[in-house]
Amino acid sequence: WYSNNPWTGISPVSVAWTVDTHGVLQYIKTHLMKS
C-alpha cells in the first residue's frame, strides 16, 4: 500500500508539525475573533 500512499516519503514528524501548526493557527484565529 506504500506505493499508493500519498504520505510516502514524508516523515511522520513533518506531518505532525504541519497538523500541529495548523491547529495552533486555527486556535489563535478563534481566540482573536472572540476577543
PDB file of N, CA, C and O in Angstrom:
ATOM      1  N   TRP A   1       0.822  -1.201   0.000  1.00  0.00           N
ATOM      2  CA  TRP A   1       0.000   0.000   0.000  1.00  0.00           C
ATOM      3  C   TRP A   1       0.861   1.259   0.000  1.00  0.00           C
ATOM      4  O   TRP A   1       0.363   2.371  -0.171  1.00  0.00           O
ATOM      5  N   TYR A   2       2.176   1.058   0.197  1.00  0.00           N
ATOM      6  CA  TYR A   2       3.061   2.215   0.248  1.00  0.00           C
ATOM      7  C   TYR A   2       3.097   2.978  -1.069  1.00  0.00           C
ATOM      8  O   TYR A   2       3.222   4.203  -1.087  1.00  0.00           O
ATOM      9  N   SER A   3       2.986   2.233  -2.182  1.00  0.00           N
ATOM     10  CA  SER A   3       3.068   2.881  -3.494  1.00  0.00           C
ATOM     11  C   SER A   3       1.879   3.810  -3.733  1.00  0.00           C
ATOM     12  O   SER A   3       1.993   4.786  -4.474  1.00  0.00           O
ATOM     13  N   ASN A   4       0.740   3.510  -3.107  1.00  0.00           N
ATOM     14  CA  ASN A   4      -0.454   4.328  -3.306  1.00  0.00           C
ATOM     15  C   ASN A   4      -0.677   5.319  -2.162  1.00  0.00           C
ATOM     16  O   ASN A   4      -1.651   6.073  -2.161  1.00  0.00           O
ATOM     17  N   ASN A   5       0.236   5.307  -1.193  1.00  0.00           N
ATOM     18  CA  ASN A   5       0.098   6.189  -0.041  1.00  0.00           C
ATOM     19  C   ASN A   5       0.638   7.576  -0.369  1.00  0.00           C
ATOM     20  O   ASN A   5       1.829   7.707  -0.653  1.00  0.00           O
ATOM     21  N   PRO A   6      -0.191   8.615  -0.340  1.00  0.00           N
ATOM     22  CA  PRO A   6       0.252   9.977  -0.669  1.00  0.00           C
ATOM     23  C   PRO A   6       1.268  10.508   0.336  1.00  0.00           C
ATOM     24  O   PRO A   6       1.991  11.461   0.042  1.00  0.00           O
ATOM     25  N   TRP A   7       1.329   9.901   1.516  1.00  0.00           N
ATOM     26  CA  TRP A   7       2.265  10.372   2.543  1.00  0.00           C
ATOM     27  C   TRP A   7       3.620   9.680   2.437  1.00  0.00           C
ATOM     28  O   TRP A   7       4.504   9.923   3.259  1.00  0.00           O
ATOM     29  N   THR A   8       3.793   8.816   1.427  1.00  0.00           N
ATOM     30  CA  THR A   8       5.060   8.116   1.284  1.00  0.00           C
ATOM     31  C   THR A   8       6.187   9.115   1.050  1.00  0.00           C
ATOM     32  O   THR A   8       6.065  10.000   0.203  1.00  0.00           O
ATOM     33  N   GLY A   9       7.262   8.984   1.779  1.00  0.00           N
ATOM     34  CA  GLY A   9       8.400   9.882   1.617  1.00  0.00           C
ATOM     35  C   GLY A   9       8.329  11.067   2.560  1.00  0.00           C
ATOM     36  O   GLY A   9       9.305  11.804   2.704  1.00  0.00           O
ATOM     37  N   ILE A  10       7.183  11.262   3.208  1.00  0.00           N
ATOM     38  CA  ILE A  10       7.045  12.357   4.164  1.00  0.00           C
ATOM     39  C   ILE A  10       7.163  11.788   5.571  1.00  0.00           C
ATOM     40  O   ILE A  10       6.430  10.871   5.941  1.00  0.00           O
ATOM     41  N   SER A  11       8.084  12.332   6.349  1.00  0.00           N
ATOM     42  CA  SER A  11       8.295  11.807   7.694  1.00  0.00           C
ATOM     43  C   SER A  11       7.118  12.129   8.596  1.00  0.00           C
ATOM     44  O   SER A  11       6.524  13.201   8.482  1.00  0.00           O
ATOM     45  N   PRO A  12       6.771  11.206   9.498  1.00  0.00           N
ATOM     46  CA  PRO A  12       5.662  11.425  10.432  1.00  0.00           C
ATOM     47  C   PRO A  12       5.863  12.690  11.257  1.00  0.00           C
ATOM     48  O   PRO A  12       4.893  13.348  11.633  1.00  0.00           O
ATOM     49  N   VAL A  13       7.110  13.030  11.536  1.00  0.00           N
ATOM     50  CA  VAL A  13       7.401  14.234  12.319  1.00  0.00           C
ATOM     51  C   VAL A  13       6.958  15.472  11.553  1.00  0.00           C
ATOM     52  O   VAL A  13       6.351  16.379  12.123  1.00  0.00           O
ATOM     53  N   SER A  14       7.263  15.505  10.256  1.00  0.00           N
ATOM     54  CA  SER A  14       6.864  16.652   9.441  1.00  0.00           C
ATOM     55  C   SER A  14       5.349  16.772   9.392  1.00  0.00           C
ATOM     56  O   SER A  14       4.801  17.870   9.484  1.00  0.00           O
ATOM     57  N   VAL A  15       4.679  15.634   9.246  1.00  0.00           N
ATOM     58  CA  VAL A  15       3.215  15.625   9.209  1.00  0.00           C
ATOM     59  C   VAL A  15       2.659  16.121  10.539  1.00  0.00           C
ATOM     60  O   VAL A  15       1.719  16.916  10.572  1.00  0.00           O
ATOM     61  N   ALA A  16       3.245  15.647  11.634  1.00  0.00           N
ATOM     62  CA  ALA A  16       2.787  16.045  12.967  1.00  0.00           C
ATOM     63  C   ALA A  16       2.965  17.543  13.158  1.00  0.00           C
ATOM     64  O   ALA A  16       2.077  18.210  13.688  1.00  0.00           O
ATOM     65  N   TRP A  17       4.101  18.076  12.733  1.00  0.00           N
ATOM     66  CA  TRP A  17       4.349  19.512  12.869  1.00  0.00           C
ATOM     67  C   TRP A  17       3.359  20.306  12.039  1.00  0.00           C
ATOM     68  O   TRP A  17       2.848  21.330  12.494  1.00  0.00           O
ATOM     69  N   THR A  18       3.082  19.844  10.825  1.00  0.00           N
ATOM     70  CA  THR A  18       2.146  20.551   9.950  1.00  0.00           C
ATOM     71  C   THR A  18       0.761  20.585  10.569  1.00  0.00           C
ATOM     72  O   THR A  18       0.123  21.637  10.606  1.00  0.00           O
ATOM     73  N   VAL A  19       0.291  19.445  11.055  1.00  0.00           N
ATOM     74  CA  VAL A  19      -1.038  19.363  11.666  1.00  0.00           C
ATOM     75  C   VAL A  19      -1.093  20.214  12.929  1.00  0.00           C
ATOM     76  O   VAL A  19      -2.062  20.937  13.161  1.00  0.00           O
ATOM     77  N   ASP A  20      -0.035  20.120  13.747  1.00  0.00           N
ATOM     78  CA  ASP A  20       0.005  20.871  14.999  1.00  0.00           C
ATOM     79  C   ASP A  20      -0.008  22.368  14.725  1.00  0.00           C
ATOM     80  O   ASP A  20      -0.733  23.117  15.380  1.00  0.00           O
ATOM     81  N   THR A  21       0.800  22.806  13.751  1.00  0.00           N
ATOM     82  CA  THR A  21       0.859  24.224  13.408  1.00  0.00           C
ATOM     83  C   THR A  21      -0.498  24.703  12.920  1.00  0.00           C
ATOM     84  O   THR A  21      -0.953  25.781  13.303  1.00  0.00           O
ATOM     85  N   HIS A  22      -1.146  23.907  12.076  1.00  0.00           N
ATOM     86  CA  HIS A  22      -2.466  24.276  11.555  1.00  0.00           C
ATOM     87  C   HIS A  22      -3.456  24.418  12.705  1.00  0.00           C
ATOM     88  O   HIS A  22      -4.238  25.367  12.744  1.00  0.00           O
ATOM     89  N   GLY A  23      -3.420  23.485  13.627  1.00  0.00           N
ATOM     90  CA  GLY A  23      -4.329  23.520  14.768  1.00  0.00           C
ATOM     91  C   GLY A  23      -4.090  24.750  15.630  1.00  0.00           C
ATOM     92  O   GLY A  23      -5.035  25.389  16.091  1.00  0.00           O
ATOM     93  N   VAL A  24      -2.817  25.076  15.846  1.00  0.00           N
ATOM     94  CA  VAL A  24      -2.473  26.250  16.656  1.00  0.00           C
ATOM     95  C   VAL A  24      -2.950  27.522  15.979  1.00  0.00           C
ATOM     96  O   VAL A  24      -3.503  28.405  16.634  1.00  0.00           O
ATOM     97  N   LEU A  25      -2.741  27.623  14.673  1.00  0.00           N
ATOM     98  CA  LEU A  25      -3.182  28.814  13.941  1.00  0.00           C
ATOM     99  C   LEU A  25      -4.692  28.967  14.018  1.00  0.00           C
ATOM    100  O   LEU A  25      -5.200  30.073  14.201  1.00  0.00           O
ATOM    101  N   GLN A  26      -5.406  27.860  13.880  1.00  0.00           N
ATOM    102  CA  GLN A  26      -6.866  27.892  13.974  1.00  0.00           C
ATOM    103  C   GLN A  26      -7.295  28.341  15.368  1.00  0.00           C
ATOM    104  O   GLN A  26      -8.244  29.112  15.512  1.00  0.00           O
ATOM    105  N   TYR A  27      -6.602  27.863  16.382  1.00  0.00           N
ATOM    106  CA  TYR A  27      -6.914  28.226  17.765  1.00  0.00           C
ATOM    107  C   TYR A  27      -6.691  29.723  17.979  1.00  0.00           C
ATOM    108  O   TYR A  27      -7.510  30.397  18.602  1.00  0.00           O
ATOM    109  N   ILE A  28      -5.567  30.238  17.455  1.00  0.00           N
ATOM    110  CA  ILE A  28      -5.258  31.665  17.595  1.00  0.00           C
ATOM    111  C   ILE A  28      -6.314  32.505  16.894  1.00  0.00           C
ATOM    112  O   ILE A  28      -6.775  33.507  17.441  1.00  0.00           O
ATOM    113  N   LYS A  29      -6.699  32.108  15.697  1.00  0.00           N
ATOM    114  CA  LYS A  29      -7.718  32.852  14.949  1.00  0.00           C
ATOM    115  C   LYS A  29      -9.022  32.890  15.728  1.00  0.00           C
ATOM    116  O   LYS A  29      -9.657  33.939  15.838  1.00  0.00           O
ATOM    117  N   THR A  30      -9.421  31.741  16.269  1.00  0.00           N
ATOM    118  CA  THR A  30     -10.666  31.664  17.037  1.00  0.00           C
ATOM    119  C   THR A  30     -10.577  32.531  18.285  1.00  0.00           C
ATOM    120  O   THR A  30     -11.528  33.231  18.630  1.00  0.00           O
ATOM    121  N   HIS A  31      -9.442  32.484  18.957  1.00  0.00           N
ATOM    122  CA  HIS A  31      -9.250  33.258  20.181  1.00  0.00           C
ATOM    123  C   HIS A  31      -9.310  34.756  19.880  1.00  0.00           C
ATOM    124  O   HIS A  31      -9.919  35.523  20.625  1.00  0.00           O
ATOM    125  N   LEU A  32      -8.673  35.163  18.782  1.00  0.00           N
ATOM    126  CA  LEU A  32      -8.669  36.581  18.419  1.00  0.00           C
ATOM    127  C   LEU A  32     -10.063  37.042  18.019  1.00  0.00           C
ATOM    128  O   LEU A  32     -10.463  38.168  18.317  1.00  0.00           O
ATOM    129  N   MET A  33     -10.797  36.171  17.345  1.00  0.00           N
ATOM    130  CA  MET A  33     -12.148  36.529  16.917  1.00  0.00           C
ATOM    131  C   MET A  33     -13.059  36.723  18.128  1.00  0.00           C
ATOM    132  O   MET A  33     -13.919  37.604  18.121  1.00  0.00           O
ATOM    133  N   LYS A  34     -12.875  35.906  19.166  1.00  0.00           N
ATOM    134  CA  LYS A  34     -13.704  36.009  20.368  1.00  0.00           C
ATOM    135  C   LYS A  34     -13.355  37.254  21.174  1.00  0.00           C
ATOM    136  O   LYS A  34     -14.229  37.855  21.798  1.00  0.00           O
ATOM    137  N   SER A  35     -12.081  37.644  21.163  1.00  0.00           N
ATOM    138  CA  SER A  35     -11.650  38.799  21.942  1.00  0.00           C
ATOM    139  C   SER A  35     -11.724  40.056  21.081  1.00  0.00           C
ATOM    140  O   SER A  35     -11.401  41.147  21.551  1.00  0.00           O
TER     141      SER A  35
END
